[in-house]
Structures are given as structure tokens and as C-alpha cells.
Amino acid sequence: MTLNRRSFLTGTVAMGGLAAVLGLPATADEGPFEITLSEETWRARLTPAQFAVLREEATERPFSSPLNEEYRSGTFHCAGCDNPLYESATKYDSGTGWPSFWEAIEGRVATKEDWSFFLGTRTEVHCARCGGHQGHIFADGPAPTGMRHCINGVALRFVAA
């Protein structure tokens, strides 16, 4: 079974009562976003893999993105709306199999708590302009921030400087 945004939201509604009983924080609402499109329009605009990650919060296979090896000077943009999210100067090899950055461009990403898979709280990162799911942020990155933005390569588009 693949967990996607639709099944996650269905589960979230079902788990809402349980979360309240257990005293867990509620899932943050997404939006409103500057770019809001219908599911049909997103499907026409994105590849199936991009749609799965950006709109259904899927995760690409580790070590599958050519952006893992991209170290030229430039900017990594949201594949959904072309919002510049990460500068190449903040990219590093985390060894995890996904493009990783220690910091986003200020104001370009947003976060919310992610309680999926009962793994405890994770921080989900998404594009602040279109809401497209990018990946997660972990507190095991390098200086100067100590953070690791673990991003799905299929959710990004590289623009060389």
C-alpha cells in the first residue's frame, strides 16, 4: 500500500478523535497559497512522479535523483511553481540518498508537523508559494544551522547561475 496525501488525510480525519484523546497536537492546515490549482491542472502540469511527491506527499526512492550529484553554482526551484527554494551554496552530501541542504532561502519554504507513520513528530517542508511537498527537515545537519533539509529531487528543478 502506498501512503499518499488522500489516504493520509482520510487517516487524519479518522485519527483526529484519537489524537485529541491522547493530547496530541492537531495537524496544521495547509494554505492559503499564492498558487492554487485544481488536481486536474496539477496532473497536466507535472509528471506522475512529481505529482505523487508534490501533491500527494509521496517519497522518491533514495539515490534515484540526478540532483544528488548537482554541485554547480545555481538555485534549486520548486518543480511545481518555479519558486526558488535553495541556493547551491547550502547543498551538501548527507549520505542519505536525497538532495540535502542546511538552509532554505528565507521565506520560500513553510513547515508543519508531520505525524505520519507513527514515527513521532517530523517537520515537513513544503513550497510556501504552491504548497508542494518537498521533504522533511531533521536536526542532524552540518554547521552553521545544524539542520538537514532532506528534499525529494523530483520536487526540484535546478537553474544554473
TIVOTI-957454 format. One record per residue (C-alpha): residue number from 0; x, y, z. Coordinates in Angstrom, 3 decimals. Each point is the difference from the previous one (the first is absolute). Example, Ala and Ser with C-alpha at 12.3 -4.5 7.8 and 13.67 -1.06 7.14 Angstrom:
! TIVOTI-957454
+-----+----------+----------+----------+
! pos !       c1 !       c2 !       c3 !
+-----+----------+----------+----------+
!   0 !   12.300 !   -4.500 !    7.800 !
!   1 !    1.370 !    3.440 !   -0.660 !
+-----+----------+----------+----------+
This chain:
! TIVOTI-957454
+-----+----------+----------+----------+
! pos !       c1 !       c2 !       c3 !
+-----+----------+----------+----------+
!   0 !    0.000 !    0.000 !    0.000 !
!   1 !    1.293 !    3.453 !   -0.892 !
!   2 !   -0.669 !    2.829 !    2.406 !
!   3 !   -0.946 !    3.151 !   -1.835 !
!   4 !   -1.639 !    3.289 !    0.899 !
!   5 !   -3.554 !   -1.354 !   -0.520 !
!   6 !    0.480 !   -3.081 !    2.195 !
!   7 !    1.913 !    2.070 !    2.546 !
!   8 !   -2.828 !    2.554 !    0.226 !
!   9 !   -2.584 !   -2.774 !    0.311 !
!  10 !    2.052 !   -1.521 !    2.797 !
!  11 !    0.472 !    3.406 !    1.595 !
!  12 !   -3.756 !    0.525 !    0.210 !
!  13 !   -0.424 !   -3.456 !    1.524 !
!  14 !    2.869 !    0.569 !    2.419 !
!  15 !   -1.152 !    3.507 !    1.007 !
!  16 !   -2.059 !   -1.260 !    2.904 !
!  17 !    2.780 !   -2.305 !    1.169 !
!  18 !    2.509 !    2.847 !   -0.176 !
!  19 !   -2.249 !    2.177 !    2.137 !
!  20 !   -0.431 !   -2.777 !    2.569 !
!  21 !    3.764 !   -0.572 !    0.129 !
!  22 !    0.716 !    3.732 !    0.194 !
!  23 !    1.915 !    0.064 !   -3.288 !
!  24 !    0.186 !    3.277 !   -1.931 !
!  25 !   -2.312 !    0.345 !   -2.972 !
!  26 !    1.387 !   -0.137 !   -3.536 !
!  27 !    0.583 !    3.505 !   -1.305 !
!  28 !   -2.223 !    1.128 !   -2.873 !
!  29 !    1.745 !    0.795 !   -3.252 !
!  30 !   -0.474 !    3.232 !   -1.902 !
!  31 !   -1.173 !    2.291 !   -1.204 !
!  32 !    2.655 !    0.030 !   -2.694 !
!  33 !    0.720 !    2.578 !   -2.679 !
!  34 !   -0.270 !   -2.737 !   -2.655 !
!  35 !   -2.998 !   -2.285 !    0.404 !
!  36 !   -0.926 !   -2.287 !   -2.895 !
!  37 !   -2.503 !   -2.791 !   -0.481 !
!  38 !    1.170 !   -3.601 !    0.218 !
!  39 !   -0.627 !   -0.327 !   -3.751 !
!  40 !    2.237 !    3.005 !   -0.744 !
!  41 !    2.768 !   -1.258 !    2.292 !
!  42 !   -0.135 !   -3.423 !   -1.690 !
!  43 !    0.327 !    1.641 !   -3.431 !
!  44 !    2.888 !    2.220 !    1.156 !
!  45 !    2.065 !   -2.632 !    1.854 !
!  46 !    1.437 !   -3.410 !   -0.807 !
!  47 !   -1.621 !   -2.908 !    1.884 !
!  48 !    3.009 !   -0.166 !    2.358 !
!  49 !   -0.101 !    3.753 !    0.648 !
!  50 !   -3.739 !   -0.123 !    0.648 !
!  51 !    0.421 !   -2.884 !    2.466 !
!  52 !    2.644 !    1.894 !    1.999 !
!  53 !   -1.178 !    3.610 !   -0.289 !
!  54 !   -3.770 !   -0.525 !    0.268 !
!  55 !   -0.357 !   -3.368 !    1.806 !
!  56 !    3.044 !    0.216 !    2.316 !
!  57 !    1.634 !   -3.166 !   -1.341 !
!  58 !    3.755 !   -0.572 !    0.301 !
!  59 !    2.316 !   -0.878 !   -2.878 !
!  60 !    2.411 !   -2.914 !    0.318 !
!  61 !    3.319 !    0.975 !    1.611 !
!  62 !    2.982 !    0.461 !   -2.339 !
!  63 !   -2.361 !    0.301 !   -3.012 !
!  64 !    0.317 !    3.744 !   -0.655 !
!  65 !    2.652 !    1.421 !   -2.326 !
!  66 !   -0.114 !    3.111 !    2.205 !
!  67 !    1.970 !   -1.947 !    2.629 !
!  68 !    3.034 !    0.610 !   -2.226 !
!  69 !   -0.815 !    3.623 !   -0.895 !
!  70 !    2.598 !    2.343 !    1.499 !
!  71 !    0.170 !    2.813 !   -2.546 !
!  72 !   -0.713 !    3.534 !    1.132 !
!  73 !   -3.695 !    0.789 !   -0.262 !
!  74 !   -3.396 !   -0.297 !    1.624 !
!  75 !   -2.371 !   -2.888 !    0.628 !
!  76 !   -3.596 !    0.957 !   -0.842 !
!  77 !   -3.335 !   -1.626 !    0.824 !
!  78 !   -0.889 !   -2.286 !   -2.925 !
!  79 !   -3.658 !    0.948 !    0.440 !
!  80 !    0.110 !    3.800 !   -0.136 !
!  81 !    3.646 !    0.996 !   -0.657 !
!  82 !    0.394 !    1.686 !    3.402 !
!  83 !    3.757 !    0.175 !    0.840 !
!  84 !    0.395 !   -2.042 !    3.208 !
!  85 !    3.682 !   -0.843 !    0.579 !
!  86 !    3.332 !    1.526 !   -1.026 !
!  87 !    2.685 !   -2.431 !   -1.171 !
!  88 !    2.371 !    1.422 !    2.651 !
!  89 !   -2.173 !   -1.664 !    2.687 !
!  90 !   -0.037 !   -3.462 !   -1.624 !
!  91 !    2.101 !   -2.809 !    1.438 !
!  92 !    0.299 !   -3.783 !   -0.254 !
!  93 !   -1.846 !   -1.409 !    3.001 !
!  94 !    0.479 !   -3.606 !   -1.128 !
!  95 !   -3.758 !   -0.582 !    0.313 !
!  96 !   -0.726 !   -0.324 !   -3.725 !
!  97 !   -2.009 !    3.209 !   -0.340 !
!  98 !    1.195 !    3.507 !   -0.848 !
!  99 !    0.706 !    1.702 !    3.324 !
! 100 !    0.386 !    3.628 !    0.995 !
! 101 !    0.842 !    1.647 !    3.312 !
! 102 !   -2.239 !    3.019 !   -0.637 !
! 103 !   -2.798 !    1.164 !   -2.306 !
! 104 !   -0.253 !    3.433 !   -1.593 !
! 105 !   -1.742 !    2.141 !    2.601 !
! 106 !   -3.785 !    0.041 !   -0.349 !
! 107 !   -0.110 !   -2.508 !   -2.876 !
! 108 !   -0.964 !   -3.140 !    1.926 !
! 109 !   -2.523 !   -0.675 !    2.726 !
! 110 !   -0.159 !   -2.804 !    2.522 !
! 111 !   -2.548 !   -1.970 !    1.957 !
! 112 !    0.051 !   -2.883 !    2.444 !
! 113 !   -0.255 !   -3.420 !   -1.619 !
! 114 !   -1.393 !   -2.828 !    2.131 !
! 115 !   -0.159 !   -2.593 !   -2.795 !
! 116 !    1.143 !   -3.576 !    0.483 !
! 117 !   -0.070 !    0.328 !    3.818 !
! 118 !    3.726 !    0.829 !   -0.050 !
! 119 !   -0.456 !    2.933 !    2.287 !
! 120 !    0.007 !    3.576 !   -1.122 !
! 121 !    1.925 !    0.927 !   -3.109 !
! 122 !    0.141 !    3.409 !   -1.660 !
! 123 !   -1.429 !   -0.015 !   -3.510 !
! 124 !    1.286 !    2.657 !   -2.386 !
! 125 !   -2.002 !    1.283 !   -2.937 !
! 126 !    0.125 !    2.839 !   -2.509 !
! 127 !   -1.450 !    3.151 !    1.524 !
! 128 !   -1.401 !    1.110 !   -3.377 !
! 129 !   -1.898 !   -3.127 !   -1.195 !
! 130 !    0.025 !   -2.314 !    3.019 !
! 131 !    1.881 !   -2.714 !   -1.880 !
! 132 !    1.499 !   -2.608 !    2.330 !
! 133 !    3.801 !    0.099 !   -0.138 !
! 134 !    1.146 !   -2.335 !    2.781 !
! 135 !    0.886 !    0.269 !    3.682 !
! 136 !    2.381 !    1.918 !    2.259 !
! 137 !    2.129 !   -1.771 !    2.590 !
! 138 !    2.287 !    1.380 !    2.721 !
! 139 !    3.060 !   -2.017 !   -1.053 !
! 140 !    1.528 !    2.282 !   -2.630 !
! 141 !    3.283 !    1.867 !   -0.193 !
! 142 !    0.966 !    3.443 !    1.288 !
! 143 !   -0.981 !    2.737 !   -0.080 !
! 144 !   -3.655 !   -1.013 !    0.555 !
! 145 !    0.266 !   -3.629 !    1.109 !
! 146 !   -3.043 !   -0.737 !   -2.187 !
! 147 !   -0.430 !   -2.433 !   -2.899 !
! 148 !   -2.678 !    0.860 !   -2.549 !
! 149 !   -0.413 !   -3.454 !   -1.552 !
! 150 !   -1.723 !    0.784 !   -3.314 !
! 151 !   -1.468 !   -2.179 !   -2.742 !
! 152 !    1.992 !    0.747 !   -3.155 !
! 153 !   -3.083 !   -0.466 !   -2.172 !
! 154 !   -1.575 !    2.938 !    1.870 !
! 155 !    2.834 !    2.294 !   -1.132 !
! 156 !    1.290 !    1.547 !   -3.215 !
! 157 !    3.593 !    1.241 !   -0.135 !
! 158 !    0.741 !    3.369 !   -1.628 !
! 159 !    3.708 !    0.564 !   -0.639 !
! 160 !    1.426 !    3.422 !    0.844 !
+-----+----------+----------+----------+
